[in-house]
Amino acid sequence: MRKSYQITEVCHRLLQSHIAENDSCVDATAGNGRDTEFLCRRVGNGGKVYAFDIQREALKHTRQRLSDAGLLERAVLIEDGHEHMADYIKEQVSAIVFNFGYLPGGSHQIATRPQTSIQAVRQGLDLLKPGGIMNLCIYSGGDTGYEEKDALLRFLKTLDAEEWLVVVSSYYNRKNDPPIPVFIVRMK
């Protein structure tokens, strides 16, 4: 039987080579905690993962997931928008993960927005160490907004090619607005 790959699994495979034990990382959209758990496993006991979400329920799910996995001590859970990450993080980080859109299983009325998402990506870029990577999963179908997708892609085109490698991928053979995985690597 063939395995059906989710976008997060594919992204995790590409992210793992950029994350070492004792690193600091960011899950800019904690959601149900899947990316936070992945990052906590990669950074080891001496590492730290900052996980942001504006929804208390999302952080509750993330806290429980990490507690069940014995990883809670590696995470700092922050109930605030990702556009404020620079207020909380003072060190350079090796990886930052974003999943734009809305909380799976949550209200579609509470979703990421173009202005704050671009602000968060800018702050994240400033926090990335050389060789660090940022992963954006842009979900745009249905009611989550083509506007955000278009704004993010326009912004990414403006990044200096001498400093940033930006790779925009697609699920080329999938219908109905599949997520767009993006990887940004700090070159210098």
Secondary structure as the mmCIF struct_conf table of DSSP 4:
data_model
#
loop_
_struct_conf.conf_type_id
_struct_conf.id
_struct_conf.beg_label_comp_id
_struct_conf.beg_label_asym_id
_struct_conf.beg_label_seq_id
_struct_conf.end_label_comp_id
_struct_conf.end_label_asym_id
_struct_conf.end_label_seq_id
HELX_LH_PP_P HELX_LH_PP_P1 ARG A 2 GLN A 6
HELX_RH_AL_P HELX_RH_AL_P1 ILE A 7 LEU A 15
HELX_RH_3T_P HELX_RH_3T_P1 GLN A 16 HIS A 18
TURN_TY1_P TURN_TY1_P1 GLU A 21 ASN A 22
STRN STRN1 SER A 24 ASP A 27
BEND BEND1 ALA A 28 THR A 29
TURN_TY1_P TURN_TY1_P2 GLY A 31 ASN A 32
BEND BEND2 GLY A 33 GLY A 33
HELX_RH_AL_P HELX_RH_AL_P2 ARG A 34 VAL A 43
TURN_TY1_P TURN_TY1_P3 ASN A 45 GLY A 46
STRN STRN2 LYS A 48 ASP A 53
BEND BEND3 ILE A 54 ILE A 54
HELX_RH_AL_P HELX_RH_AL_P3 ARG A 56 ALA A 69
TURN_TY1_P TURN_TY1_P4 GLY A 70 GLY A 70
HELX_RH_3T_P HELX_RH_3T_P2 LEU A 72 ARG A 74
STRN STRN3 ALA A 75 GLU A 79
BEND BEND4 ASP A 80 ASP A 80
HELX_RH_3T_P HELX_RH_3T_P3 HIS A 82 ASP A 87
TURN_TY1_P TURN_TY1_P5 TYR A 88 TYR A 88
BEND BEND5 GLU A 91 GLU A 91
STRN STRN4 VAL A 93 ASN A 99
BEND BEND6 GLY A 101 GLY A 101
STRN STRN5 TYR A 102 TYR A 102
TURN_TY1_P TURN_TY1_P6 PRO A 104 GLY A 105
BEND BEND7 GLY A 106 GLY A 106
TURN_TY1_P TURN_TY1_P7 HIS A 108 GLN A 109
BEND BEND8 ILE A 110 ILE A 110
STRN STRN6 ALA A 111 ALA A 111
HELX_RH_AL_P HELX_RH_AL_P4 PRO A 114 LEU A 127
STRN STRN7 LEU A 128 ILE A 138
BEND BEND9 GLY A 141 GLY A 141
TURN_TY1_P TURN_TY1_P8 GLY A 142 ASP A 143
BEND BEND10 THR A 144 THR A 144
HELX_RH_AL_P HELX_RH_AL_P5 TYR A 146 LYS A 157
TURN_TY1_P TURN_TY1_P9 THR A 158 THR A 158
BEND BEND11 LEU A 159 LEU A 159
TURN_TY1_P TURN_TY1_P10 ALA A 161 GLU A 163
STRN STRN8 TRP A 164 VAL A 168
TURN_TY1_P TURN_TY1_P11 TYR A 172 ASN A 173
BEND BEND12 ASN A 176 ASN A 176
STRN STRN9 ILE A 180 ARG A 186
#
